[in-house]
């Protein structure tokens, strides 16, 4: 069973997938930083200072000993108040759309590169010579 597992792991597809997962995780961090630190502040500036991360709907009661702000999503969540944080969802949705668009652009570029490669097959000198011989034989009468 160990030899079979070793053969499975050594296959190229598994290693490619492992590399893709690691790169994807790193790319996700980059996109999160881009969204949180660049895109969302610009959207907030355009929309008059909206901060999507603090948008929520409070479902439950605030605990009696709570002394923080009733508008602080993180503090209310930490205090155990039932909340629907739709602002976080909007941010996550924007992250997803950015990642999906970048992946779409990468796949699109790869498809175009492969189409160019496939459209221009290389002809070896041997194939050219064989084609000339074939054409010459066709022209000769029997």
N, C-alpha and C positions, 0 to 999 in steps of 0.2 A: 504494500500500500504506500510506503514511503517513496519508493521508486516512481510509482505512478503520480504521486503528488509532486515530486521533483520534476518530472517530465511536464506536468501541467503548468507549473510555475515558470519553467524555462521556455515555454512557448512565447513567441514574440508578442502575441496579442495581449497576454496577461501583463507583460512588462510595459507595453505601450499604455495599457489602461492605468497601471500604477503611476506612471509618469504623468499621464493626463490628469489624474486625480490630484496629485501633488501640485502641479502647475495651476490647476483649476482653483485649488484652495488659496494659493498665493494671489491669483488673479482676482478672486472674490474679495480679498482684503483690499486690493488696490481700488476696485470698484466701490467698495464701501467707503473708503477714505475719500474717493472722488465725489461720491454722492453726499456724504455727511459734511465734508469740509469745503467743497467748491460749489456743487450744483444747488444743494438745498439752501445755503445762504443767499445765493443769487436769486433763487425763486422767492425766498423770504423778502429780499429787498424789492423785487418787482411787485410782490403782492402786499407790500406795506408792513413788512416785519413779521409775517406769519412764520411760526415755528411748528412744523408738522409733528415733530416728535412729542410735543406737549398736548396734542389733541386727543381727548379721551372722553368717554361717557362713564360716569360713576354709576355702578349698579347697586352697590351695597352701602350700608351705613359706615360712617367713619368711626373708628374705635374711640371710646370715651377719653382715653389718655393721649390722644393724638394732638400734638401742638404745632405741627407744620402747616404749610399753606394748603388750602383746598384746591389750588390750581397747579400743584407740583405733582406731575404724573409719577415720577420716580419715587418720591417720598410716600405718596399714597399707596403705590404698589408694594413698597417695602413694609408699610404698616399693615398690609394684608387686606386692603379694601378691594372688593371686586370691581374691576375696570375693564372696559373695552378700549384698548389703545389703538384707535384707527389711524392716528398720525404715524405711529410706528409701521403700520401696515402700508400706508402710502409711501413711506420711505423705502420699505422693503420692495414694494412694487416697482418703484423707480429704479432701484438697484437691479432687479430682475430684467427690466426692459433694457437697461444699459448693457448688461451681460448678454442678453439675447441678441441685441443689435450687433455687438462686437463679434459674437460667434457667427451670426449671419454673414457679416462682412468677410470674416476669415474663410468660411465655407464657400462663399461666392467667389472670392479670389482664388481659392484652391481649385474650384471647378473650372474657372476660366483658364488657369494654368494647365490643368490636365487636358482640357479641350484643345488648347494650342498644341500641346505635346502630341496628343492623339491625332490631330488633324494633319500634322506634318511628319509622316513616317519617314524614317531615314532609309535611303536606298544605298545598298553597298555596291561597290564596283562589280562584284560578281553577279549581282542581280541585274545590273545594267547590261553587262556582257551577255548574260543568258537571254535577256529580252531582245537584244540585237540579233543574236543567233536565231531565236524563234521567229522574229520578223523576217529575217533573210530566208529561212526555210519556207515560210508561207508564200513568199514571192516567187520561188522557183517552181517551174512546172513539173509535174510528176512524170 
